[in-house]
Amino acid sequence: MDIDYRLAFDLAPVGLALSRQRTMVDCNQALCDMFGASREQLVGQSFEILYPSADEYERTGARIEPLMGRKGTYADNRIMKRVGGRLKGETFWCHVTGRALDRHAPHAAGIWSFEDLSSQRTVKAELTPREREVAAFLMDGLTSKQIGKALGISHRTVEIHRARLMRKYQAHSTPDLMHRLLAG
């Protein structure tokens, strides 16, 4: 039996995108539905339109490039932004996984999957771009020192952002903050 790979791509239960130099060259309907956009609105666009801010797009690209260069793959949970539809501009938690076709040129070409986590985890507080990044790393269980190293900032700066997150989520401790982030 022959497998129709195009049909498998189009009907995959998660959002999929093919990229060249961080620009979407193809995507499936699940990705379009997730971000509230048509295929025509996404193909040919930079992934930047899916991020809450240009800074987050730039910092994420810089952070994942060396990791993809070593392993060829990268995955994380991050806050993304809907492009259109009735939820245009809404931020939501998303699990993103990518594979570089050539790990020595991580952004040259790749395939990316996106899974909407909003039914399990909602974004309730208005967060700054850096708070979103710190929250994502906290969800991965990283310490302030590890987060600081990953983001290229001091661990004390990470602790300031964590304190702000705790105030915004009215958390009494880091485990309580984690619980509230998970619960939305």
ABEGO torsion letter per residue (X at the ends): XBBBAAAAAAABABBBBBBBGGBBABBBAAAAAAAGBBAAAABGBBAAAABABAAAAAAAAAAAAAAAAAAGBBBBBBBBBBABEAABGBBBBBBBBBBBABAABAAABBBBBBBBAAAABBBABBBBAAAAAAAAAAAAGBBAAAAAAAAGBBAAAAAAAAAAAAAAAGBABAAAAAAAAAAX
